[in-house]
Each structure stands twice: as structure tokens, then as C-alpha cells.
């Protein structure tokens, strides 16, 4: 049975991040993707130029429509935009999604530096959404903001911050080490069993737009298929590494281009030709 995964996030018209990246990652990982929009953005590979948050009532209507008709096997939460939307999403997931894996990617700032979360929304995300999450997937700057601390510079600091975030209520915390000043790109998972490291090489490319969205969506897809948290992260990280490694085979824009979500499918297509 193909599992159904729902993304609750913002739109990226250039296709590299947000809902568009989520749907690509769901499909690439063998699941059926669905999308509830929280915000529209005007952006391309060079940055975000405008954001339009949708009315919370319309976000509510979208979520209710999905759960009224479709079995949801996992939920990924991305761009929330503001506190009202955060509270609306939390209320509905408390009603409809208890027992379903929930992956929260606390999107705060776009690759080019544009804020994607209103200043009043951070505490609502912490208070309402973190306790609902099976796992949260912040990068180093996001983890620092959530904790009110300086950004981690070492593996030890990453592990300590992951354990600190775990105390705020999520089932697990995956801190991504892409911003770490090192030759590799380690991620650390903290859960009730302790700390697990996931190693990975650092690929030299500027085409990393949407990496956070893609990883969190791949984790959600693997959880939907019944994998354990550690196995879900392992498979998702391996998939993302391959997508980043093939990013330069795409030619999308003149800034930070997207990763190659369908590298495995397109490799097969090339082979068949």
C-alpha cells in the first residue's frame, strides 16, 4: 500500500523548496504527497521578494478537507508564517493527527536571508507545535534561535543543543550540520535512547536550495512507511546526499539552484535510452 504524506508549508514558485520540494521528495521516496498551503512566496534561486500569508481560516479549511476524506500516514510541517497559523495548525493536528508521525522543520529564514517566520510566531511554534512533533529538524541557526543560545560551532555543542531541544517536548531532535565549518556534513539525532550521529561527505556545490525541506520530507516519507526514527533519518540523509551530489546536472536559475530530487528516476531513464 502506498502511504499518504501531508505537507503543511509555503509555496516556492521556482520549485526548489517549500511545498514543491516536499511533493518531489515524497514521490521520490515512494509515497503519495498532499499539500496544505500556509503562505505564497515570490522567489527564485536568488532570493525571496514577497510573502503573502494565507488566512488561518483557509489553512483550517484545507486541513479539515484532507482529514475528512483521506488517511494520512505522516505529516511534515514547514513554513508556518505567523502565530495565528501556528495555533490553527496545532489545534487541528491535536484533533486529527494524534498517533501519526509529525515532522516539524522550523523554517525561519530563506537561503538568501529573508525572514519566513513573523517575529511573533517563534514562541507559538515552541509552545504549540514542538510538543506535537515526532521529530524536529532545525539547522544550526534555527536550533540556536529556538534555544536562545549561540550557534553551535562543534559537534559537542550540536549534541548538547539537540538534547536541550529534546527537553522542550518533541519526540526527537535532528540537528543538521550543514552550516558546521568542517570538511564533512554530520547530523545528530537526540531521542529517548540518547544521541546518534549520521555522517556524510560535504559536496562542493552552490545548488543547495531546499535541502532542509527535502530532508524533512524524506524523513516523513520513511516514517510513513513504518521505519524507525533512526532508520528513517539514515535513508533520508542518504537520499539527500545523492540529490545534492547530482544538483549540478540541473540548470535552474543563476543563484542557489535546487537539488536533483529525481536523480534515481532520471538515472534510470538515461540508462533505458
DABEL-V784527 format. One record per residue. SS is DSSP state (H for helix, E for strand, C for the rest). OMEGA is omega in degrees with one decimal (999 if undefined). Layout:
ss=SS omega=OMEGA
ss=SS omega=OMEGA
This chain:
ss=C omega=176.6
ss=C omega=-178.1
ss=C omega=-179.0
ss=E omega=-178.4
ss=E omega=-177.7
ss=E omega=171.3
ss=E omega=173.6
ss=E omega=-169.0
ss=E omega=179.0
ss=E omega=-177.6
ss=E omega=172.2
ss=E omega=-175.7
ss=C omega=178.4
ss=C omega=170.5
ss=C omega=-174.7
ss=C omega=-176.1
ss=C omega=175.8
ss=H omega=-178.4
ss=H omega=-176.6
ss=H omega=177.4
ss=H omega=-180.0
ss=H omega=-178.9
ss=H omega=177.2
ss=H omega=-179.2
ss=H omega=176.7
ss=H omega=-178.2
ss=H omega=-179.3
ss=H omega=-179.9
ss=C omega=171.7
ss=C omega=177.2
ss=C omega=179.3
ss=E omega=-175.3
ss=E omega=175.0
ss=E omega=-173.1
ss=E omega=169.1
ss=E omega=-177.5
ss=E omega=174.7
ss=E omega=-176.3
ss=E omega=171.7
ss=E omega=175.7
ss=E omega=167.9
ss=E omega=-178.0
ss=E omega=173.6
ss=E omega=-176.7
ss=C omega=-179.1
ss=C omega=177.1
ss=E omega=-179.6
ss=E omega=-179.1
ss=E omega=179.1
ss=E omega=178.4
ss=E omega=176.3
ss=E omega=177.6
ss=E omega=179.1
ss=C omega=177.7
ss=C omega=179.4
ss=H omega=-180.0
ss=H omega=179.2
ss=H omega=173.0
ss=H omega=177.9
ss=H omega=-177.8
ss=H omega=178.9
ss=H omega=-178.1
ss=H omega=-179.9
ss=H omega=179.1
ss=H omega=179.9
ss=H omega=-174.4
ss=H omega=177.7
ss=H omega=-171.3
ss=H omega=-167.8
ss=C omega=172.6
ss=C omega=-179.7
ss=C omega=-176.6
ss=C omega=175.2
ss=E omega=179.2
ss=E omega=171.0
ss=E omega=178.1
ss=E omega=177.9
ss=C omega=-177.5
ss=C omega=-178.6
ss=C omega=172.8
ss=E omega=-177.9
ss=C omega=-174.0
ss=H omega=179.8
ss=H omega=178.5
ss=H omega=177.8
ss=H omega=-179.2
ss=H omega=179.0
ss=H omega=179.7
ss=H omega=-179.6
ss=H omega=-179.1
ss=H omega=-177.2
ss=H omega=178.2
ss=H omega=174.8
ss=H omega=-179.2
ss=H omega=-168.5
ss=H omega=-167.5
ss=C omega=178.6
ss=C omega=-178.4
ss=C omega=178.1
ss=C omega=176.2
ss=E omega=178.4
ss=E omega=178.3
ss=E omega=-179.0
ss=E omega=173.1
ss=C omega=-172.7
ss=C omega=-176.8
ss=C omega=-177.7
ss=C omega=-175.0
ss=E omega=177.3
ss=C omega=-178.5
ss=C omega=-178.4
ss=C omega=177.0
ss=C omega=-179.3
ss=C omega=178.1
ss=E omega=179.6
ss=C omega=-179.9
ss=E omega=179.8
ss=C omega=-175.1
ss=C omega=-178.4
ss=C omega=-170.5
ss=C omega=-175.5
ss=H omega=-178.2
ss=H omega=177.7
ss=H omega=176.5
ss=H omega=-179.7
ss=H omega=-174.0
ss=H omega=-170.3
ss=H omega=-172.1
ss=H omega=-179.7
ss=H omega=-179.0
ss=H omega=179.7
ss=H omega=-170.2
ss=C omega=169.7
ss=C omega=176.0
ss=E omega=171.1
ss=E omega=-171.9
ss=C omega=-179.5
ss=C omega=166.4
ss=E omega=-175.4
ss=H omega=177.8
ss=H omega=-179.3
ss=H omega=178.0
ss=H omega=180.0
ss=H omega=179.3
ss=H omega=-179.1
ss=H omega=-178.5
ss=H omega=-174.3
ss=C omega=-178.1
ss=C omega=173.6
ss=C omega=179.9
ss=C omega=179.3
ss=C omega=179.4
ss=C omega=-177.5
ss=C omega=176.9
ss=H omega=-179.8
ss=H omega=178.4
ss=H omega=175.5
ss=H omega=-179.1
ss=H omega=180.0
ss=H omega=179.8
ss=H omega=176.2
ss=H omega=178.4
ss=H omega=177.5
ss=H omega=177.9
ss=H omega=178.5
ss=H omega=179.7
ss=C omega=-179.6
ss=C omega=169.9
ss=C omega=-179.4
ss=C omega=179.1
ss=C omega=179.5
ss=C omega=178.9
ss=E omega=174.6
ss=E omega=177.0
ss=E omega=-176.9
ss=E omega=-174.7
ss=C omega=-178.4
ss=C omega=-179.9
ss=C omega=-178.5
ss=C omega=178.8
ss=C omega=-178.9
ss=C omega=-179.1
ss=C omega=177.8
ss=E omega=-176.5
ss=C omega=-177.3
ss=C omega=171.6
ss=E omega=-179.6
ss=E omega=178.5
ss=E omega=174.3
ss=E omega=175.0
ss=E omega=-176.5
ss=C omega=179.7
ss=C omega=-179.3
ss=E omega=-174.5
ss=E omega=176.5
ss=E omega=178.5
ss=E omega=176.3
ss=E omega=-176.2
ss=C omega=177.6
ss=C omega=177.8
ss=E omega=175.9
ss=C omega=179.7
ss=C omega=179.0
ss=C omega=178.3
ss=C omega=173.9
ss=C omega=-174.8
ss=C omega=-178.3
ss=C omega=179.7
ss=E omega=176.5
ss=C omega=-178.6
ss=H omega=-179.7
ss=H omega=177.0
ss=H omega=-176.3
ss=H omega=-179.7
ss=H omega=-177.7
ss=H omega=178.1
ss=H omega=177.5
ss=H omega=175.8
ss=H omega=179.5
ss=H omega=179.5
ss=H omega=-179.5
ss=H omega=175.4
ss=H omega=178.3
ss=H omega=-179.9
ss=C omega=174.6
ss=C omega=178.5
ss=C omega=172.8
ss=C omega=-179.0
ss=H omega=-178.8
ss=H omega=-179.9
ss=H omega=179.1
ss=H omega=179.4
ss=H omega=179.7
ss=H omega=-179.7
ss=H omega=-178.3
ss=H omega=-179.5
ss=H omega=177.9
ss=H omega=177.9
ss=H omega=-178.8
ss=H omega=179.6
ss=H omega=179.4
ss=H omega=179.6
ss=H omega=177.3
ss=H omega=-178.5
ss=H omega=-179.6
ss=C omega=-175.3
ss=H omega=-176.2
ss=H omega=173.5
ss=H omega=175.7
ss=C omega=174.6
ss=C omega=-174.5
ss=C omega=175.9
ss=C omega=-177.2
ss=C omega=179.4
ss=C omega=176.4
ss=C omega=-178.6
ss=C omega=-177.9
ss=E omega=170.9
ss=C omega=-178.8
ss=C omega=-175.2
ss=C omega=-173.9
ss=C omega=-177.6
ss=H omega=-177.6
ss=H omega=178.1
ss=H omega=-176.5
ss=H omega=172.5
ss=H omega=178.8
ss=H omega=179.2
ss=H omega=178.7
ss=H omega=179.4
ss=H omega=-179.0
ss=H omega=179.5
ss=C omega=999
